[in-house]
Amino acid sequence: MPTTPAPPPFTTARLDALPLDPAYAEEMAAVLADPALYVFTGGEPPEPAVLRSRYERQCAGSPDPGERWWNWVLRVRGEGSLAGYVQATVRGPRAEIAWVIGTPWQGRGYAREAAQGLAAHLASAGGVREFVAHIHPDHAASAAVAAGAGLRPTGEWEDGEQRWAARATLPPMP
């Protein structure tokens, strides 16, 4: 049972971002089953029970009261199937964001659409003003997604990944 409020859902042109729930574990295990998804991040495809346990921990929230763990699964509206996820670790006005799209859905622009939608949603609903992502230097597709969401490489590195960042642009005052 979640102990922190679930993040609000959001939509993009083709995707529904649904707050994470352990009930999605079985379907998401199939989405995340291709070992190629882990070439740059490490790890291996999760078993449904392991994923359910992870989702239960994520839904319970961060042990740090100043940090929110917001996670969404992505449903392709036209297909009705889950295709990946987006997540944000939010600390005040700053969010570290990430995205994963299952191999069968890659190459269709879903990752870029999801990352753009996530940034817009966090800026409007979550008060986020700074976005950060960590991208493996050889992961050209992820770099393209980050650039499409308005992030730029900073020249800073952490654990072998380059830090990308952006500031949210605020609408002009009337």
N, C-alpha and C positions, 0 to 999 in steps of 0.2 A: 504494500500500500504506500503510495507516494506520501512523503512527509513535507514536500515543498510544492507550491502551486505549479501545475504544468504550464509550459509556455503557451501563449495563444497560437492557434493555427494561423497559417497564411496561405495565400494562393499566388500562383504566377499564371501566365497565359495557358500553360499546359499541365501544371503540376499542382497538387494539393500537398502542402506540408502539414502533416498531422503530428501532434505531440506524441512523443515516444511512449509506448506502452509495452510491457512484457508480452502481451498477447501477440505482438508482431514478430516475436523471435523466430518462429518456425519459417514463416515466409521470408523473413530477412536473411536467415541462414542460407536459403537457396539463392537469394540475390547476391550474397557475399561469398558464394562457394568457389569462385574461380581463383586459383592460386596466383594468377597474374595480377590480381588487385593488390598483392602484398609485396611486389617486387621492390618498391621504393620505401615502403613503410615498415617492412618486416612483419613477422607473424604469419599466421596461416588461417584458412577458412575456419570459422567457429562452428562448433556443433550447436544445434538448437538449444540444448539445456545450458550450455555455457553462455550463449548469447542471452537467454532469458535471465540468467543470474546477473550478467552485466547490465542489462536493461533495468532490472530491479534496483541495482546500486545507483545507476544514473538517475532513475526517477526519484529515488530518495533524496537526491541532491548532495551538494558539496558539504563536507563537514565544516568548511569555512563559512561562517554566516555572512561574510562580505562578498561571497562568490555565488553566482547562479550557474547551474549546468542546464542549458537549454538544448534539447535534442528533438529532432523531427524526422520521421520517415517520409519519403517522397512517393506519392502515388501518381502515376501517369493517368490523368483524368480520362483520356480517350480509351485506355486499355483496362483501367481498374486495377492494375497490378502495381505492387511496390517495386521501385527501381533503384533505391538508394537512400541516402540520408544526408542531412546537414546538421551541424552542431555548433554551439557557441558557448564558450566559457566567458561569462560576463562579470567584470569587476568594475563597478561604477560605470563611467562612460566609455570603458574600453572592453572590446570583445575579441577573443581569439576564435577564429572561425575555421571550419573544415568541411569538406564535402567528399562523398564517395558515391559514384554511380556504378551499378553492376555492369559487368562486361556486355551483356546483351543489349543494353540501352545506351552504351557509349557511342559517340560520334553523331549524336542527334541534337547537341546543344543543351541537353538537360542540365549538365553540371553548371554551365555558365548561367543559365536561367535560374537555377536554384541558388547559386551564390549571389547573384544580383538581387533576387527576391529576399534572401536572408538578410543581406546588408540593408536593404530598404526597410524591411520589417523591423530589424533591430534599431534602426535610427528612429523610426516613427513610433513603435510600440514600446521599445526598451530604453530609449534615451541614449543609445550608444552613439558616440562621436568619433571613436577611433577603432579601426579594424586592423587586425593582425592575422596573418597566416604564415605557416612555415612550409616551404616548398623544397623538395629535393632538387638539386641543381640539374639532374638529368631528366626530370619529369616535365617535359615540354607541354603536355596536355594540361597538367595542373597549373603551370605557369600561365598558360593562355586563359584558363578559367579565372585565375586571380586578376590578371590584367583586365579581362572583360568585366570584372566586378569593381574595377577602379583601383585596385591595389597596385603598388609599384615596389620593385625590389629596393631594399634599404642599404644593402652592403653589409648588414649584420648577419651573423651566423649563429645557429644553436643546434647542437647535436647533428652536424653535417647538413642541416637544411638552412636555406636562406630565408631571412625574415622579409616578408612583404607587408606593406602597411598602406593605409589610406585614412583620411579624415572625412567624415560625413559633411556634406555641404548642407548648410541650413538654408531654408527658404528665406527670401528677403522679407524684411519686416514691412507691413503695409504702411 
